[in-house]
Amino acid sequence: MSEPDHTSSMETMQAVLVVDTDQESNRNVHFMAPDKESQESHLPVIDSHCHWDRMLQWKVFGCLGSSVQDVEAAIFAQDSTVTPKLQTNMLAMISVFCDPESWHQVGTITEDERIFFTIGIHPQHLAKSIPTEGQESEMRSKLRMNKCVGFGEIGLDFHHAKTQLERQSQIDALRHLLRMYKGTSTGDQKPLVLHMRNSDSTCMSQPNVYQIGLEILREEECLDEKVHLHCFSGSSSDAAVWLKNMRNLYFGFTAKVLHKATVDEMALIVKLIPVNQLVAESDAPYLKPPNMRGPNHPWNVHQVVSFFAEVKQCRMEEMFQKVVTNTKVLYGL
């Protein structure tokens, strides 16, 4: 989950990736408008990370209704790039409930047969204390629900936590939540959804949340757990260290990979990660693709999978099928 964009209008011109590859690994990247009937729009997808609670709460899709179907209809009406074929190719969506204030919406939102959910507390809400007993009890209860497929998002966010006290509180809360997770019996253990975000400061002395988080997972004996590392924004060296140490790790990427400021670095990181450890996220209504005004939505996730295919230089159909399979294996769908 990232910062909200409260712009109310949507621009129908969205960007797709075009990659020119030379004999080496250098990549020249530019953007162009997608063909409304482009190949990737005809392929099935799963959005492995979105926030339907926020999409309903914001009411920025020009929608006065309060249901998934109302918002979905408004998206389709406003965004002409969501073709009829793409509308029907959304196999499933994982809605992440990480704000205790919206946990009450789980039942209503997941009435839609395509929507599953995870439960947790975003580190932004834990800068002052560990979860309360009541919150723990509710999380345990929801973890046992049939449509609950994971625990999170939880983690460390040193972008929002500015002081040492706030950062230590997030560290303590993460340890506490991991112990709660390990101690909760749900049958087959559900995956962890981890949020790791460094400070935007360029100061060399800033701590690295990927290093801190990995050490916490090691100390809490979670290196063997299935982990969805949500919206990866670390370096290639961070990715390599996590790959080396985690046994069941999946890297999630959002449309941030398509933005010119980050696309080259992200291409190198995606190239490093085995194809069977990639999942695609919208993080809707956050982290929209370039050239899109207004909030993001799950039907943009196909652009991320197309990026994977370009970087890995594989057939589009193969990449879409692989990412769908990865997400089903990760979440037991």
Secondary structure, DSSP 8 states (H G I E B T S, - for coil): -----------S---EEEEEE-SSS-EEEEEE---TT-GGGGS-EEEEEE-HHHHHHH--SS----SHHHHHHHHHHH-TTS-HHHHHTEEEEEEEE--GGGGGGHHHHTTSTTEEEEE---GGG-SS----HHHHHHHHHHHTSTTEEEEEEEEEETTT--SHHHHHHHHHHHHHHHHHHHT---SS---EEEEEE--S---TT---HHHHHHHHHHHTT-TTSEEEEET--S-HHHHHHHHHH-SEEEEEE-GGGGSTTTHHHHHHHHHHS-GGGEEE---TTSS--TT--S---GGGHHHHHHHHHHHHT--HHHHHHHHHHHHHHHHT-
